[in-house]
Amino acid sequence: MKVSHVHCRVRDLPAAARWFEQVWQVATVFHNERMAWLGFGEFGVILDAATTDSVVTLGFDSEDCDADYRAVTSRGAETIEVPQDRPWGARAAYLKGPGGLTVEIEQLLKRT
């Protein structure tokens, strides 16, 4: 088996789906009044309409954290933490997603 998707509850489903479409430039695979399925290659994020928001961090691998950070912030993503080198051997940035979601952009650093 392999992991295929994650469900995240959001109070404002249409706004959350629009945020991912605008900021991450991802197409919605399926959308109705109850859920939106966003495809990220072989992995999916399902946004479920709910009365409370999930508190979840979605992590994205990057080959250039700073460039990807600039791209998504230029499309409206709000910064939690700017890109910086982390003690676990990665450069990472954190952004506020819709509802209770946080988005992490992480680039593994080359060991010297």
Summary of the structure (lengths in Angstrom):
residues: 112
radius of gyration: 14.4
end to end distance: 35.0
largest distance: 50.5
contacts: 308
relative contact order: 0.22
helix: 19%
strand: 47%
